[in-house]
Amino acid sequence: MPVNGAAILVYGPNGRSGEPLGYISKSLNGFGDYYFTTDCTAAMLNPQLFSGALTNPAKPRGYANVGFTSFSNPTFSTTSYNYAYMGGTPSTPTGSVPVSSTQHSDNEGASYFVESNVWSLGANNELIPTWVNPDGNPGPTVIGYVPGASNGIVITGNISEFSNAFYEAGNTVPIRLFLADQLTCVT
C-alpha cells in the first residue's frame, strides 16, 4: 500500500546529490529525540514550515514543534562541542535566545534550553537551522546524526569537537536536510 506526502530527506554533507540516505522520523526514539531512519514507513509525513517553525502533524508526546534541546551550555562555536538534540519543543519566538523550559520531549520535566523557530528554507528546499546563542548572535550550526545515541539528530558548532567529546558520539555523521514535496513509500 503506497504512502504519499511531503517528507524530510536526509543527505550527506555534499547536499542533494544522488539518492537520499534516509529520512527524519515521525516519532521519537527512547531518548525523546527525532532520529535518522531508512524506513520510509517511519518517516515524518507532511511536515509544515511557516515563519521559522517546523511542525510535525503526528505531534509525538504532544509536541508539534520540531526544535532543539540543549542540556548544558547553549553557546555554539567552531571550537566547542556544545550541542542540542532535535526533538519536540514548545514554540519559541523567531530569533530568540535559548529559553529555559521543562516542556520538551527529551527527559520531560528537566530544565533544558530550547529553541524551535530556527528553520529557514535554502536552495533546493534545504532546511537550515540557525541556533541563536545567549548573546543574541547566531552560532555556527552543523547537523549530524549520532548512530551511538539511537540515530538521534544533533546540531553543534563543530562535528569533530562533538564526536571527540563523547564516546557514543564518536561516529557522528554530518548530514543535510531537505524538504521533499512528495515521498512515495510502497510498503
Salt bridges, closest charged atoms under 4 A:
GLU126 OE2 - ARG176 NE 2.79
